Amino acid sequence: MPAGAVHSSKAWLQASKDKRLVKLPAKFSYLCSMKILLLGSGGREHALAWKMAQSSLCTKLYVAPGNPGMATLGTFVSLSVEQFDEIGRFVREEEIELVVVGPEAPLVAGLADYFDGDPALRQTLFIGPGAAGARLEGSKDFAKAFMQRHHIPTAAYRTFDLEERQQGLDYLAKAPLPVVLKADGLAAGKGVVICEEREEALSAFRQMLDGRFGEAGRKVVVEEFLSGREFSVFVLTDGRRYALLPQAKDYKRIGEGDTGPNTGGMGAISPVPFLDKKLMQKVEERIIKPTIQGLQKEKIPYLGFIFFGLMEVAGEPYVIEYNCRLGDPETEAVLPRLDEDLVLLMKEAATATGRFAPEAPGSFVCQTDRRFAATVVLVSGGYPGNYSKGLPISHWQEVQDVLLFQAGTRMENGRLLTNGGRVLALTALHETFEGALEIAQKAAERIYFEGKYFRRDIGQY
């Protein structure tokens, strides 16, 4: 089997492809010629590449910089997501028609604005908000203030910067415990600390302001601790209407029983067992719609995905965080359940056509596979702290009945090696949650690299 393939038993994979490969009617044949550039290199981007490559619209997929798992899905381009000029040059020269941004950093840095400011790039369809919209993720303080302005339920908070260091320490000396500390800026999913003890909170606050998370922690959000069940909701929006994607629940803590420090994500399940129609209606009416309306009121254009990190507290939803892109590893559980042509969906959002047309009746729920998805992430020993790279990965080609999405990997002399903290994401689909979890766990046991670690309780909390 080729090194870049998404692995699964042949029969299961073929059935999966047949089910999800959307063939467009003849009247849409004029659309079937699209060159796409996907930016990113993690498990989320591997899942995006896997899904977009199935589209009838996708005639050529480029991935920059990509990872070995995407080798059979698209053509690699040696570009960094930070190289705006080089990205723009490639898009112009190759006549790219759609750009999809996986990670948050280039969006927060203004890549969409760069395209909008260049007459030669302005007509390129671009999935991802400009810097103003990306502040929902790029600044925790901005997001909290935005929620307050638009009466969106969230935990109470205070924000302190370097000049307010002593005020922050005084506030923490009296704040109810536990208390949540968040680095204001981007910190790769690790900038949140839940403190159970007073001295722990004071120490974490000092460390953040002293540079523990670099510039991201030069301003610290001190937030009320909410006790409840977390879940994630995703929309694709053009700033007016939105499409609801399958929901998910991810597992951020490194340790089983939801213990230890936060990570970028140790696993995910979809759908969310406790997310019933009543709770979802509250999410739409109290959170999603006010967020879209708030962006409109503040004249912030937004084209792309919004990730709503939520918590259910006594039957009521609260926003924990916004992300300006799809989550990871939630994407690896959500996209396999999406029974839509993802490229067509994004094209309609970017061009105000189809279900995103001005005359369309409103927002809609995407078609969804009724099966359950479970994703287990294999990480390097020591993650989210220090860990080794370059360790050989074995038996990965032998796992059965799972989609294997690569994240922190590299290929060297024909061998797959570890190249990051989160190494692989294994997704199984089954008619029951128990079946999906069992399949994913068995595959996680089978694959080996030195120091391999994964949580065996995904889906149990």
C-alpha positions as CSV (number, residue, x, y, z in Angstrom):
1,M,0.0,0.0,0.0
2,P,1.4,3.5,-0.9
3,A,3.1,5.4,2.0
4,G,0.6,8.3,1.9
5,A,-2.6,6.3,1.8
6,V,-5.4,6.6,4.4
7,H,-5.5,3.0,5.7
8,S,-8.5,0.8,6.1
9,S,-9.6,-2.6,5.0
10,K,-10.3,-2.4,1.3
11,A,-14.0,-3.3,1.4
12,W,-14.7,-0.8,4.2
13,L,-12.7,2.0,2.5
14,Q,-14.4,1.4,-0.9
15,A,-17.8,1.5,0.8
16,S,-16.8,4.7,2.5
17,K,-15.7,6.3,-0.7
18,D,-18.7,5.2,-2.7
19,K,-21.0,6.7,0.0
20,R,-19.2,10.1,0.1
21,L,-18.1,10.8,-3.4
22,V,-20.7,13.3,-4.6
23,K,-21.4,13.3,-8.3
24,L,-22.8,16.6,-9.5
25,P,-25.8,16.7,-11.9
26,A,-25.0,17.6,-15.5
27,K,-26.3,21.2,-15.0
28,F,-23.3,21.8,-12.7
29,S,-20.7,20.4,-15.1
30,Y,-19.3,23.9,-15.8
31,L,-18.2,24.0,-12.2
32,C,-16.1,20.8,-12.4
33,S,-12.7,22.4,-13.0
34,M,-11.1,23.7,-9.9
35,K,-7.5,23.9,-8.7
36,I,-7.3,24.0,-5.0
37,L,-4.5,25.0,-2.6
38,L,-4.7,23.7,1.0
39,L,-2.4,25.3,3.6
40,G,-1.3,23.3,6.6
41,S,0.4,20.0,7.6
42,G,-1.4,18.4,10.5
43,G,-4.1,15.8,11.0
44,R,-6.8,18.3,10.4
45,E,-5.3,19.2,7.0
46,H,-4.9,15.5,6.1
47,A,-8.6,15.0,6.8
48,L,-9.4,18.1,4.8
49,A,-7.3,16.8,1.9
50,W,-8.9,13.4,2.1
51,K,-12.4,14.9,2.0
52,M,-11.7,17.5,-0.8
53,A,-10.0,15.0,-3.0
54,Q,-13.3,13.1,-3.2
55,S,-15.1,16.1,-4.7
56,S,-16.1,16.1,-8.4
57,L,-15.1,19.8,-8.4
58,C,-11.5,19.1,-7.4
59,T,-9.4,18.5,-10.5
60,K,-6.0,19.4,-8.9
61,L,-5.2,19.6,-5.2
62,Y,-2.0,21.2,-4.0
63,V,-0.9,21.0,-0.3
64,A,1.6,23.3,1.4
65,P,3.6,22.1,3.1
66,G,1.6,18.9,3.8
67,N,2.7,15.7,5.5
68,P,3.5,12.1,4.2
69,G,-0.1,11.0,4.6
70,M,-1.3,13.4,1.9
71,A,1.1,12.1,-0.7
72,T,-1.5,10.2,-2.6
73,L,-4.1,12.9,-2.3
74,G,-2.4,16.0,-3.8
75,T,0.8,17.6,-4.9
76,F,3.2,19.0,-2.3
77,V,4.3,22.6,-2.5
78,S,7.3,23.7,-0.6
79,L,5.7,26.8,1.0
80,S,5.4,27.9,4.6
81,V,2.0,29.2,5.7
82,E,3.9,32.3,6.9
83,Q,5.2,33.1,3.4
84,F,2.4,35.3,2.2
85,D,4.3,36.7,-0.9
86,E,5.4,33.1,-2.0
87,I,1.8,31.8,-1.5
88,G,0.5,34.7,-3.6
89,R,3.0,34.1,-6.3
90,F,2.2,30.4,-6.5
91,V,-1.6,31.1,-6.6
92,R,-1.1,33.5,-9.5
93,E,1.3,31.3,-11.5
94,E,-0.8,28.1,-11.1
95,E,-4.1,29.9,-11.4
96,I,-5.4,28.5,-8.2
97,E,-9.2,29.0,-7.9
98,L,-9.8,28.1,-4.2
99,V,-7.5,28.5,-1.2
100,V,-8.4,26.7,2.0
101,V,-6.5,27.5,5.2
102,G,-6.3,24.8,7.9
103,P,-4.4,26.4,10.8
104,E,-5.2,29.6,12.7
105,A,-1.9,31.4,12.6
106,P,-1.9,32.7,9.0
107,L,-5.5,33.8,9.4
108,V,-4.8,35.8,12.6
109,A,-1.8,37.3,10.7
110,G,-4.0,38.5,7.9
111,L,-3.5,36.1,5.0
112,A,-7.1,36.7,3.8
113,D,-6.5,40.5,3.9
114,Y,-3.3,40.0,1.9
115,F,-5.3,38.3,-0.9
116,D,-8.0,40.9,-0.7
117,G,-5.5,43.7,-1.1
118,D,-3.9,42.3,-4.2
119,P,-6.0,42.9,-7.4
120,A,-4.5,39.7,-9.0
121,L,-5.5,37.6,-6.0
122,R,-8.8,39.2,-5.0
123,Q,-10.9,37.0,-7.3
124,T,-9.5,33.8,-5.8
125,L,-12.0,32.1,-3.6
126,F,-10.5,32.1,-0.1
127,I,-11.9,30.1,2.9
128,G,-10.8,31.8,6.1
129,P,-11.6,35.1,7.7
130,G,-9.6,38.3,7.6
131,A,-7.6,39.4,10.7
132,A,-10.6,41.2,12.1
133,G,-12.7,38.1,12.2
134,A,-9.8,35.9,13.2
135,R,-9.5,37.9,16.4
136,L,-12.3,35.7,17.8
137,E,-9.5,33.2,18.2
138,G,-6.4,35.4,18.1
139,S,-7.4,37.3,21.2
140,K,-9.2,35.7,24.1
141,D,-9.8,39.2,25.6
142,F,-11.4,40.4,22.3
143,A,-13.6,37.3,22.1
144,K,-14.8,37.7,25.7
145,A,-15.6,41.4,25.2
146,F,-17.4,40.5,21.9
147,M,-19.5,38.0,23.7
148,Q,-20.4,40.6,26.4
149,R,-21.3,43.2,23.8
150,H,-23.7,40.7,22.1
151,H,-25.1,39.0,25.2
152,I,-23.7,35.6,24.4
153,P,-23.5,33.4,27.4
154,T,-19.9,32.8,28.7
155,A,-18.0,32.7,32.0
156,A,-17.3,35.9,33.9
157,Y,-13.8,37.2,33.4
158,R,-11.2,39.9,34.0
159,T,-8.1,40.6,31.8
160,F,-4.7,41.8,33.1
161,D,-1.6,42.9,31.2
162,L,2.0,43.5,32.3
163,E,1.2,46.9,33.7
164,E,-1.6,45.4,35.7
165,R,0.5,42.6,37.2
166,Q,-0.2,43.5,40.8
167,Q,-3.9,44.1,40.3
168,G,-4.1,40.6,38.7
169,L,-2.3,39.0,41.7
170,D,-4.6,40.8,44.1
171,Y,-7.6,39.7,42.2
172,L,-6.4,36.0,42.1
173,A,-5.7,36.2,45.9
174,K,-9.4,36.4,46.4
175,A,-10.9,34.8,43.4
176,P,-13.1,31.6,43.9
177,L,-11.3,28.4,43.1
178,P,-10.9,26.6,40.8
179,V,-10.0,29.4,38.4
180,V,-9.1,29.4,34.7
181,L,-6.1,31.3,33.3
182,K,-5.9,31.8,29.5
183,A,-3.1,33.3,27.5
184,D,-4.7,36.0,25.4
185,G,-3.0,35.1,22.1
186,L,-2.3,31.9,20.2
187,A,-0.6,29.1,22.2
188,A,-1.2,26.0,20.1
189,G,-4.0,24.8,22.3
190,K,-1.8,24.8,25.4
191,G,-2.4,28.3,26.8
192,V,-5.2,27.4,29.2
193,V,-4.4,26.4,32.8
194,I,-7.1,25.3,35.3
195,C,-5.8,26.0,38.8
196,E,-7.2,24.2,41.8
197,E,-4.9,25.8,44.4
198,R,-4.3,29.5,45.2
199,E,-0.5,29.3,44.9
200,E,-0.8,27.4,41.7
201,A,-3.0,30.2,40.2
202,L,-0.6,33.0,41.4
203,S,2.4,31.1,40.0
204,A,0.8,30.3,36.6
205,F,-0.2,34.0,36.3
206,R,3.3,35.2,36.9
207,Q,4.7,32.6,34.5
208,M,2.3,33.7,31.7
209,L,3.2,37.4,32.1
210,D,6.9,36.4,32.3
211,G,6.8,34.7,28.9
212,R,5.8,31.1,29.4
213,F,3.7,31.3,26.2
214,G,5.7,34.0,24.6
215,E,3.9,37.1,23.4
216,A,0.6,35.1,23.6
217,G,0.7,35.4,27.4
218,R,1.6,39.1,27.7
219,K,-2.1,39.6,28.5
220,V,-3.9,37.1,30.7
221,V,-7.6,36.4,30.9
222,V,-8.7,35.2,34.4
223,E,-12.0,33.4,34.0
224,E,-14.6,31.9,36.2
225,F,-14.5,28.1,36.3
226,L,-17.6,26.4,34.8
227,S,-18.3,22.8,35.7
228,G,-20.1,20.9,33.0
229,R,-19.7,18.9,29.8
230,E,-17.7,20.3,26.9
231,F,-18.7,19.9,23.3
232,S,-17.9,21.5,19.9
233,V,-20.2,22.9,17.2
234,F,-18.9,23.9,13.8
235,V,-20.4,26.1,11.1
236,L,-19.3,27.3,7.6
237,T,-20.5,30.8,7.2
238,D,-20.4,33.6,4.6
239,G,-21.1,36.1,7.4
240,R,-24.9,36.0,6.8
241,R,-26.0,32.4,6.5
242,Y,-24.3,29.3,8.0
243,A,-24.2,25.6,7.4
244,L,-24.2,23.4,10.5
245,L,-21.6,20.6,10.3
246,P,-21.6,17.4,12.5
247,Q,-20.9,18.2,16.1
248,A,-18.1,16.6,18.2
249,K,-16.6,16.3,21.6
250,D,-12.9,16.4,22.0
251,Y,-10.6,15.5,24.9
252,K,-7.9,18.1,25.7
253,R,-6.3,16.8,28.9
254,I,-3.3,14.5,28.5
255,G,-4.3,12.0,31.2
256,E,-7.1,9.5,31.5
257,G,-10.0,10.6,33.6
258,D,-9.5,14.1,32.2
259,T,-6.4,14.8,34.3
260,G,-3.1,16.6,33.6
261,P,-2.2,19.6,31.4
262,N,-4.1,20.6,28.3
263,T,-2.9,19.4,24.9
264,G,-3.9,20.2,21.3
265,G,-6.3,17.3,21.7
266,M,-6.1,13.6,22.5
267,G,-9.2,12.3,20.7
268,A,-12.7,13.1,19.7
269,I,-16.2,11.5,19.2
270,S,-19.1,12.5,16.9
271,P,-22.0,12.9,17.4
272,V,-22.2,14.2,21.0
273,P,-24.3,11.8,23.1
274,F,-25.9,14.4,25.3
275,L,-26.5,17.1,22.6
276,D,-30.2,16.7,22.0
277,K,-32.5,18.9,20.0
278,K,-33.4,21.1,22.9
279,L,-29.8,21.9,23.8
280,M,-28.9,22.4,20.1
281,Q,-31.8,24.9,19.7
282,K,-30.4,26.9,22.6
283,V,-27.0,26.8,21.0
284,E,-28.3,28.2,17.8
285,E,-30.6,30.9,19.3
286,R,-28.3,32.1,22.1
287,I,-24.8,31.6,20.6
288,I,-24.5,30.9,16.8
289,K,-27.1,33.5,15.6
290,P,-25.9,36.2,18.0
291,T,-22.3,35.6,16.9
292,I,-23.1,36.0,13.2
293,Q,-25.3,39.0,13.9
294,G,-22.6,40.5,16.1
295,L,-20.1,40.2,13.3
296,Q,-22.5,42.0,11.0
297,K,-23.2,44.8,13.5
298,E,-19.5,45.4,14.0
299,K,-19.0,45.3,10.2
300,I,-16.5,42.4,10.4
301,P,-16.7,40.4,7.2
302,Y,-16.4,36.6,7.8
303,L,-16.1,33.8,5.2
304,G,-15.0,30.5,6.6
305,F,-15.4,28.2,9.5
306,I,-16.3,29.1,13.1
307,F,-15.6,26.6,15.8
308,F,-17.7,27.1,19.0
309,G,-16.1,25.5,22.0
310,L,-19.0,25.1,24.4
311,M,-19.9,23.8,27.8
312,E,-23.3,22.5,28.9
313,V,-23.9,23.6,32.5
314,A,-27.2,22.4,34.0
315,G,-28.8,22.2,30.6
316,E,-27.6,25.6,29.5
317,P,-24.8,26.3,26.8
318,Y,-21.9,28.6,27.5
319,V,-19.0,29.6,25.1
320,I,-15.6,28.5,26.3
321,E,-13.8,29.7,23.2
322,Y,-14.1,30.6,19.5
323,N,-11.8,29.2,16.8
324,C,-11.6,30.8,13.4
325,R,-11.0,27.4,11.7
326,L,-11.9,23.7,12.2
327,G,-10.7,22.0,15.3
328,D,-8.0,19.3,15.6
329,P,-8.7,16.4,16.2
330,E,-12.4,17.1,15.9
331,T,-12.0,17.5,12.1
332,E,-10.8,13.9,11.9
333,A,-14.1,12.7,13.5
334,V,-16.4,15.3,11.8
335,L,-15.4,15.1,8.1
336,P,-15.8,11.3,7.8
337,R,-19.5,11.8,8.9
338,L,-20.1,14.7,6.5
339,D,-22.3,13.5,3.6
340,E,-21.7,16.6,1.5
341,D,-19.3,17.6,-1.3
342,L,-17.1,19.9,0.9
343,V,-15.6,21.7,-2.1
344,L,-19.1,22.5,-3.4
345,L,-20.2,23.7,0.0
346,M,-17.2,26.0,0.3
347,K,-17.7,27.3,-3.3
348,E,-21.3,28.1,-2.6
349,A,-20.3,30.0,0.6
350,A,-17.6,32.0,-1.2
351,T,-19.8,32.9,-4.2
352,A,-23.2,33.3,-2.6
353,T,-24.7,30.6,-4.7
354,G,-26.8,27.5,-4.0
355,R,-27.8,27.2,-0.4
356,F,-25.8,30.4,0.4
357,A,-27.6,32.5,-2.3
358,P,-29.2,35.7,-1.0
359,E,-32.6,34.3,-1.8
360,A,-32.0,31.0,0.0
361,P,-34.4,30.4,2.9
362,G,-31.8,30.5,5.6
363,S,-29.2,28.5,7.4
364,F,-29.2,24.7,7.1
365,V,-27.9,21.5,8.6
366,C,-25.5,19.5,6.4
367,Q,-26.3,15.9,5.4
368,T,-24.6,13.6,7.9
369,D,-23.7,9.9,8.1
370,R,-25.7,8.2,10.8
371,R,-22.8,6.1,12.0
372,F,-20.7,7.0,15.0
373,A,-17.1,8.2,14.7
374,A,-14.3,7.8,17.3
375,T,-10.9,9.3,16.9
376,V,-7.9,8.3,19.0
377,V,-4.7,10.3,18.9
378,L,-1.2,8.8,19.3
379,V,1.3,11.2,20.8
380,S,5.0,11.2,21.6
381,G,6.2,10.4,25.1
382,G,6.6,13.6,27.1
383,Y,4.0,15.5,25.1
384,P,2.8,18.3,25.7
385,G,6.2,18.9,27.2
386,N,9.5,17.9,25.7
387,Y,9.5,14.9,23.4
388,S,11.8,13.2,20.9
389,K,11.5,13.3,17.1
390,G,12.7,11.0,14.4
391,L,11.5,7.7,16.0
392,P,10.5,4.9,13.5
393,I,6.7,4.1,13.3
394,S,5.9,0.5,12.7
395,H,2.8,-1.6,11.9
396,W,0.9,1.5,10.7
397,Q,0.3,-0.1,7.3
398,E,-1.4,-3.1,9.0
399,V,-4.2,-1.5,10.9
400,Q,-7.7,-2.4,9.7
401,D,-11.0,-0.6,9.4
402,V,-9.8,2.8,10.4
403,L,-8.9,6.1,8.6
404,L,-5.4,6.9,9.6
405,F,-4.7,10.6,9.5
406,Q,-1.0,11.6,9.9
407,A,-0.1,14.7,11.8
408,G,3.5,14.9,13.3
409,T,5.3,12.6,10.8
410,R,8.0,12.7,8.2
411,M,9.2,10.2,5.6
412,E,12.9,9.4,5.5
413,N,14.5,6.7,3.3
414,G,11.1,5.0,2.9
415,R,10.5,4.9,6.7
416,L,7.8,6.8,8.5
417,L,9.2,8.7,11.5
418,T,7.7,10.8,14.3
419,N,8.0,14.5,13.8
420,G,5.8,16.1,16.4
421,G,3.9,15.8,19.6
422,R,0.7,14.5,18.1
423,V,1.7,11.9,15.6
424,L,-1.3,10.0,14.2
425,A,-5.1,10.2,14.5
426,L,-7.1,7.0,14.0
427,T,-10.8,7.3,13.2
428,A,-13.3,4.5,13.1
429,L,-16.9,4.6,12.0
430,H,-19.5,2.1,13.3
431,E,-23.2,1.7,13.9
432,T,-22.5,2.0,17.6
433,F,-20.2,4.1,19.7
434,E,-18.9,1.0,21.4
435,G,-18.0,-0.5,18.1
436,A,-16.2,2.6,16.8
437,L,-14.3,3.0,20.0
438,E,-13.2,-0.6,20.1
439,I,-12.0,-0.5,16.5
440,A,-10.0,2.7,17.0
441,Q,-8.5,1.4,20.3
442,K,-7.4,-1.8,18.7
443,A,-5.7,0.1,15.9
444,A,-4.0,2.4,18.4
445,E,-2.6,-0.7,20.2
446,R,-1.3,-2.2,17.0
447,I,0.8,0.8,15.9
448,Y,4.2,1.2,17.6
449,F,6.8,3.8,18.1
450,E,9.1,4.3,21.2
451,G,7.3,6.3,23.9
452,K,3.9,6.0,22.2
453,Y,1.0,7.2,24.4
454,F,-2.7,7.4,23.9
455,R,-5.8,7.8,26.1
456,R,-7.8,4.6,26.5
457,D,-10.9,6.4,27.9
458,I,-11.9,8.5,24.8
459,G,-15.7,8.6,24.7
460,Q,-16.1,7.7,28.4
461,Y,-16.4,11.2,29.7
